[in-house]
Amino acid sequence: MAKLTKSALGPAKTVRTRRAYFDCRFGQLHVRTAFPTTGGFDEGTTLLCLHPRNASSRIFNQFLPKIADDRSVYAPDLPGCGESDPAPTSASGEAAAAVADLAADLRLRQIDVLGLRFGAAVALELAGAKPDLVRRLILVAPPPMDALPAHKQETLVMRIKPASGGEAQWNQATLAKARFVDLAEYADDLFDAAPKVLSRQIREFLRAGSGRGG
């Protein structure tokens, strides 16, 4: 029997990246997506990536193909940012409501959520409002927040160079299942500067203790 070579098997498949619009209570959300080549089989929990204030999902362009090799990933432009319609205010709670609408539109029963700065605040708002929806959190340089309720989700807090306003100081009561990683050599451009490093660390966290479904 002839031995199949790589060329005979065809070219290697790559992660598919797309852009689309989804409805939410404030109008439409512009969303960047990335999907693994498994066709939906044997995937990890879907990941949503939330950008900082005064930015858009474009900051995740280099990161999405790296993290989406084993799970579907969605990175929305939050309301009023990028190409998404605005909400009445720029509060993190309204942005979280729009992200919840996106998850409902996609019929996702459970998600993991990554947020950078303001996106981390939105992730925390969503996790507090929808604890059964949000499985795990990755908070990158989360901002200070007042009256933050306790969260039950396992959480990875990634600390980077402070830009302005400092970063939140968490206590055990607020994030009882948090672990912390210092990435002091990186600033807000880390998703462009180190997408492979980030995707490896985040993937390990999402998979830890949860089997293949993580």
C-alpha atoms as a printed R data frame, in Angstrom:
    type eleno elety resid chain resno       x      y      z
1   ATOM     1    CA   MET     A     1   0.000  0.000  0.000
2   ATOM     2    CA   ALA     A     2   1.359  3.372 -0.972
3   ATOM     3    CA   LYS     A     3   2.235  5.673  1.900
4   ATOM     4    CA   LEU     A     4   0.366  8.977  1.928
5   ATOM     5    CA   THR     A     5   2.536 12.066  2.043
6   ATOM     6    CA   LYS     A     6   1.557 15.478  3.405
7   ATOM     7    CA   SER     A     7   1.209 16.783 -0.128
8   ATOM     8    CA   ALA     A     8  -1.111 13.914 -1.029
9   ATOM     9    CA   LEU     A     9  -3.309 14.695  1.952
10  ATOM    10    CA   GLY     A    10  -3.728 18.283  0.766
11  ATOM    11    CA   PRO     A    11  -2.701 21.613  2.298
12  ATOM    12    CA   ALA     A    12  -2.840 22.095  6.062
13  ATOM    13    CA   LYS     A    13  -6.046 23.689  7.271
14  ATOM    14    CA   THR     A    14  -5.980 27.057  8.982
15  ATOM    15    CA   VAL     A    15  -8.261 28.810 11.445
16  ATOM    16    CA   ARG     A    16 -11.119 30.581  9.686
17  ATOM    17    CA   THR     A    17 -11.622 34.244 10.560
18  ATOM    18    CA   ARG     A    18 -14.697 36.244  9.611
19  ATOM    19    CA   ARG     A    19 -16.620 39.419 10.462
20  ATOM    20    CA   ALA     A    20 -20.376 39.633 10.954
21  ATOM    21    CA   TYR     A    21 -23.174 41.649 12.524
22  ATOM    22    CA   PHE     A    22 -25.501 40.436 15.285
23  ATOM    23    CA   ASP     A    23 -28.572 42.066 16.776
24  ATOM    24    CA   CYS     A    24 -28.657 43.281 20.379
25  ATOM    25    CA   ARG     A    25 -31.034 45.496 22.380
26  ATOM    26    CA   PHE     A    26 -29.162 48.634 21.260
27  ATOM    27    CA   GLY     A    27 -29.054 47.850 17.541
28  ATOM    28    CA   GLN     A    28 -26.277 45.849 15.911
29  ATOM    29    CA   LEU     A    29 -22.921 44.580 17.145
30  ATOM    30    CA   HIS     A    30 -20.025 44.219 14.736
31  ATOM    31    CA   VAL     A    31 -18.181 41.020 15.647
32  ATOM    32    CA   ARG     A    32 -14.895 39.433 14.605
33  ATOM    33    CA   THR     A    33 -14.992 35.641 14.712
34  ATOM    34    CA   ALA     A    34 -12.506 32.797 14.479
35  ATOM    35    CA   PHE     A    35 -13.288 29.094 14.239
36  ATOM    36    CA   PRO     A    36 -11.201 25.915 14.481
37  ATOM    37    CA   THR     A    37 -11.079 23.451 11.604
38  ATOM    38    CA   THR     A    38 -12.889 20.693 13.507
39  ATOM    39    CA   GLY     A    39 -16.276 21.725 12.137
40  ATOM    40    CA   GLY     A    40 -17.722 22.073 15.625
41  ATOM    41    CA   PHE     A    41 -16.609 18.678 16.924
42  ATOM    42    CA   ASP     A    42 -14.409 18.268 19.991
43  ATOM    43    CA   GLU     A    43 -14.221 22.001 20.666
44  ATOM    44    CA   GLY     A    44 -13.527 23.767 23.932
45  ATOM    45    CA   THR     A    45 -15.912 26.259 25.509
46  ATOM    46    CA   THR     A    46 -16.591 29.287 23.309
47  ATOM    47    CA   LEU     A    47 -14.474 32.337 24.224
48  ATOM    48    CA   LEU     A    48 -15.614 35.975 23.986
49  ATOM    49    CA   CYS     A    49 -12.925 38.694 23.882
50  ATOM    50    CA   LEU     A    50 -13.773 42.230 25.047
51  ATOM    51    CA   HIS     A    51 -11.635 45.242 24.173
52  ATOM    52    CA   PRO     A    52 -10.746 48.390 26.216
53  ATOM    53    CA   ARG     A    53 -12.636 51.673 26.057
54  ATOM    54    CA   ASN     A    54 -11.884 53.851 23.010
55  ATOM    55    CA   ALA     A    55 -10.759 50.792 21.042
56  ATOM    56    CA   SER     A    56 -12.378 48.009 19.040
57  ATOM    57    CA   SER     A    57 -12.143 44.275 18.447
58  ATOM    58    CA   ARG     A    58  -9.356 45.040 15.956
59  ATOM    59    CA   ILE     A    59  -6.853 44.784 18.823
60  ATOM    60    CA   PHE     A    60  -7.437 41.006 18.838
61  ATOM    61    CA   ASN     A    61  -6.603 40.511 15.122
62  ATOM    62    CA   GLN     A    62  -3.284 38.748 15.814
63  ATOM    63    CA   PHE     A    63  -4.577 36.871 18.848
64  ATOM    64    CA   LEU     A    64  -7.781 35.335 17.427
65  ATOM    65    CA   PRO     A    65  -6.155 32.843 15.018
66  ATOM    66    CA   LYS     A    66  -3.808 31.667 17.776
67  ATOM    67    CA   ILE     A    67  -6.473 30.965 20.418
68  ATOM    68    CA   ALA     A    68  -9.128 29.633 18.019
69  ATOM    69    CA   ASP     A    69  -7.354 26.421 17.066
70  ATOM    70    CA   ASP     A    70  -9.498 24.457 19.521
71  ATOM    71    CA   ARG     A    71 -12.562 26.633 20.203
72  ATOM    72    CA   SER     A    72 -14.824 29.199 18.558
73  ATOM    73    CA   VAL     A    73 -13.980 32.792 19.469
74  ATOM    74    CA   TYR     A    74 -16.058 35.974 19.169
75  ATOM    75    CA   ALA     A    75 -14.690 39.496 19.632
76  ATOM    76    CA   PRO     A    76 -17.458 42.122 19.453
77  ATOM    77    CA   ASP     A    77 -17.040 45.845 19.040
78  ATOM    78    CA   LEU     A    78 -18.730 46.957 22.273
79  ATOM    79    CA   PRO     A    79 -21.684 49.384 21.887
80  ATOM    80    CA   GLY     A    80 -20.582 52.738 20.479
81  ATOM    81    CA   CYS     A    81 -17.139 51.402 19.518
82  ATOM    82    CA   GLY     A    82 -15.797 50.344 16.150
83  ATOM    83    CA   GLU     A    83 -18.723 49.587 13.860
84  ATOM    84    CA   SER     A    84 -21.317 48.776 16.555
85  ATOM    85    CA   ASP     A    85 -24.377 50.887 17.303
86  ATOM    86    CA   PRO     A    86 -24.195 52.891 20.572
87  ATOM    87    CA   ALA     A    87 -25.998 52.216 23.835
88  ATOM    88    CA   PRO     A    88 -27.683 55.090 25.737
89  ATOM    89    CA   THR     A    89 -24.580 55.353 27.955
90  ATOM    90    CA   SER     A    90 -21.040 54.004 27.935
91  ATOM    91    CA   ALA     A    91 -21.486 52.140 31.231
92  ATOM    92    CA   SER     A    92 -19.987 48.686 31.594
93  ATOM    93    CA   GLY     A    93 -23.388 47.307 32.632
94  ATOM    94    CA   GLU     A    94 -24.991 48.237 29.310
95  ATOM    95    CA   ALA     A    95 -22.054 46.777 27.398
96  ATOM    96    CA   ALA     A    96 -22.449 43.554 29.409
97  ATOM    97    CA   ALA     A    97 -26.147 43.446 28.483
98  ATOM    98    CA   ALA     A    98 -25.231 43.698 24.791
99  ATOM    99    CA   VAL     A    99 -22.713 40.856 25.154
100 ATOM   100    CA   ALA     A   100 -25.376 38.752 26.900
101 ATOM   101    CA   ASP     A   101 -27.657 39.388 23.911
102 ATOM   102    CA   LEU     A   102 -24.878 38.197 21.597
103 ATOM   103    CA   ALA     A   103 -24.482 34.965 23.576
104 ATOM   104    CA   ALA     A   104 -28.239 34.410 23.480
105 ATOM   105    CA   ASP     A   105 -28.350 35.068 19.715
106 ATOM   106    CA   LEU     A   106 -25.596 32.470 19.264
107 ATOM   107    CA   ARG     A   107 -27.513 30.054 21.540
108 ATOM   108    CA   LEU     A   108 -24.491 29.571 23.781
109 ATOM   109    CA   ARG     A   109 -25.263 27.883 27.073
110 ATOM   110    CA   GLN     A   110 -21.837 28.567 28.561
111 ATOM   111    CA   ILE     A   111 -18.925 30.817 27.657
112 ATOM   112    CA   ASP     A   112 -15.510 31.910 28.852
113 ATOM   113    CA   VAL     A   113 -14.829 35.648 28.753
114 ATOM   114    CA   LEU     A   114 -11.569 37.569 28.293
115 ATOM   115    CA   GLY     A   115 -11.490 41.318 28.910
116 ATOM   116    CA   LEU     A   116  -8.763 43.961 28.657
117 ATOM   117    CA   ARG     A   117  -9.139 47.009 30.975
118 ATOM   118    CA   PHE     A   118 -12.706 48.302 30.363
119 ATOM   119    CA   GLY     A   119 -13.418 44.950 28.714
120 ATOM   120    CA   ALA     A   120 -12.463 43.294 32.008
121 ATOM   121    CA   ALA     A   121 -15.028 45.454 33.814
122 ATOM   122    CA   VAL     A   122 -17.643 44.377 31.263
123 ATOM   123    CA   ALA     A   123 -16.642 40.744 31.781
124 ATOM   124    CA   LEU     A   124 -17.115 41.092 35.544
125 ATOM   125    CA   GLU     A   125 -20.518 42.745 35.072
126 ATOM   126    CA   LEU     A   126 -21.583 39.899 32.790
127 ATOM   127    CA   ALA     A   127 -20.276 37.226 35.163
128 ATOM   128    CA   GLY     A   128 -22.197 38.781 38.051
129 ATOM   129    CA   ALA     A   129 -25.427 39.133 36.082
130 ATOM   130    CA   LYS     A   130 -25.208 35.735 34.322
131 ATOM   131    CA   PRO     A   131 -23.291 33.370 36.627
132 ATOM   132    CA   ASP     A   132 -24.653 30.272 34.911
133 ATOM   133    CA   LEU     A   133 -23.576 31.559 31.499
134 ATOM   134    CA   VAL     A   134 -19.993 32.599 32.328
135 ATOM   135    CA   ARG     A   135 -17.757 29.647 33.216
136 ATOM   136    CA   ARG     A   136 -14.302 31.252 33.507
137 ATOM   137    CA   LEU     A   137 -12.833 34.756 33.355
138 ATOM   138    CA   ILE     A   138  -9.537 36.129 32.058
139 ATOM   139    CA   LEU     A   139  -9.066 39.707 33.271
140 ATOM   140    CA   VAL     A   140  -6.176 41.636 31.726
141 ATOM   141    CA   ALA     A   141  -5.291 44.814 33.649
142 ATOM   142    CA   PRO     A   142  -8.790 45.145 35.183
143 ATOM   143    CA   PRO     A   143  -9.678 48.703 36.243
144 ATOM   144    CA   PRO     A   144 -10.708 49.709 39.774
145 ATOM   145    CA   MET     A   145 -14.425 49.094 40.333
146 ATOM   146    CA   ASP     A   146 -16.653 50.130 43.219
147 ATOM   147    CA   ALA     A   147 -18.990 47.788 45.082
148 ATOM   148    CA   LEU     A   148 -17.914 44.704 43.167
149 ATOM   149    CA   PRO     A   149 -19.878 41.622 44.266
150 ATOM   150    CA   ALA     A   150 -18.226 38.278 44.930
151 ATOM   151    CA   HIS     A   151 -17.758 36.092 41.864
152 ATOM   152    CA   LYS     A   152 -17.746 32.309 41.848
153 ATOM   153    CA   GLN     A   153 -15.963 31.822 38.518
154 ATOM   154    CA   GLU     A   154 -12.398 30.597 38.271
155 ATOM   155    CA   THR     A   155 -10.437 33.663 37.189
156 ATOM   156    CA   LEU     A   156  -7.043 34.384 35.673
157 ATOM   157    CA   VAL     A   157  -5.875 37.953 36.378
158 ATOM   158    CA   MET     A   158  -3.056 39.099 34.101
159 ATOM   159    CA   ARG     A   159  -1.231 42.207 35.294
160 ATOM   160    CA   ILE     A   160   0.680 44.382 32.802
161 ATOM   161    CA   LYS     A   161   2.336 47.791 32.772
162 ATOM   162    CA   PRO     A   162  -0.157 50.330 34.138
163 ATOM   163    CA   ALA     A   163  -1.270 52.968 31.658
164 ATOM   164    CA   SER     A   164  -3.433 55.324 33.689
165 ATOM   165    CA   GLY     A   165  -5.568 55.040 36.778
166 ATOM   166    CA   GLY     A   166  -3.790 51.954 38.061
167 ATOM   167    CA   GLU     A   167  -5.279 48.480 38.240
168 ATOM   168    CA   ALA     A   168  -7.816 46.941 40.572
169 ATOM   169    CA   GLN     A   169  -6.623 45.495 43.853
170 ATOM   170    CA   TRP     A   170  -8.614 42.318 44.344
171 ATOM   171    CA   ASN     A   171  -9.186 40.557 47.622
172 ATOM   172    CA   GLN     A   172 -10.026 36.948 48.387
173 ATOM   173    CA   ALA     A   173 -13.685 37.735 49.037
174 ATOM   174    CA   THR     A   174 -14.190 39.327 45.623
175 ATOM   175    CA   LEU     A   175 -12.473 36.735 43.450
176 ATOM   176    CA   ALA     A   176 -12.250 33.649 45.602
177 ATOM   177    CA   LYS     A   177 -10.969 31.454 42.751
178 ATOM   178    CA   ALA     A   178  -8.452 33.832 41.176
179 ATOM   179    CA   ARG     A   179  -4.842 33.301 40.275
180 ATOM   180    CA   PHE     A   180  -2.501 36.062 39.191
181 ATOM   181    CA   VAL     A   181   0.120 36.293 36.453
182 ATOM   182    CA   ASP     A   182   2.502 39.236 36.070
183 ATOM   183    CA   LEU     A   183   3.400 40.255 32.517
184 ATOM   184    CA   ALA     A   184   5.351 43.356 33.492
185 ATOM   185    CA   GLU     A   185   7.250 43.447 30.192
186 ATOM   186    CA   TYR     A   186   4.058 44.154 28.243
187 ATOM   187    CA   ALA     A   187   1.663 47.094 27.983
188 ATOM   188    CA   ASP     A   188  -1.709 47.493 26.265
189 ATOM   189    CA   ASP     A   189  -0.231 46.306 22.969
190 ATOM   190    CA   LEU     A   190   0.406 42.813 24.352
191 ATOM   191    CA   PHE     A   191  -2.162 41.167 22.054
192 ATOM   192    CA   ASP     A   192  -0.081 42.370 19.096
193 ATOM   193    CA   ALA     A   193   3.313 41.935 20.755
194 ATOM   194    CA   ALA     A   194   2.861 38.470 22.250
195 ATOM   195    CA   PRO     A   195  -0.184 36.659 20.815
196 ATOM   196    CA   LYS     A   196   1.516 33.244 21.017
197 ATOM   197    CA   VAL     A   197   2.550 33.711 24.658
198 ATOM   198    CA   LEU     A   198  -0.910 34.884 25.641
199 ATOM   199    CA   SER     A   199  -2.748 32.178 23.738
200 ATOM   200    CA   ARG     A   200  -0.612 29.471 25.352
201 ATOM   201    CA   GLN     A   201  -1.143 30.746 28.906
202 ATOM   202    CA   ILE     A   202  -4.848 31.384 28.411
203 ATOM   203    CA   ARG     A   203  -5.421 28.015 26.752
204 ATOM   204    CA   GLU     A   204  -3.702 26.229 29.650
205 ATOM   205    CA   PHE     A   205  -5.924 28.074 32.119
206 ATOM   206    CA   LEU     A   206  -9.129 27.308 30.198
207 ATOM   207    CA   ARG     A   207  -8.250 23.621 29.916
208 ATOM   208    CA   ALA     A   208  -6.992 23.126 33.480
209 ATOM   209    CA   GLY     A   209  -9.103 20.714 35.522
210 ATOM   210    CA   SER     A   210 -11.943 20.651 33.039
211 ATOM   211    CA   GLY     A   211 -11.049 17.922 30.562
212 ATOM   212    CA   ARG     A   212 -11.324 18.457 26.821
213 ATOM   213    CA   GLY     A   213 -14.334 20.735 27.184
214 ATOM   214    CA   GLY     A   214 -12.269 23.565 28.686
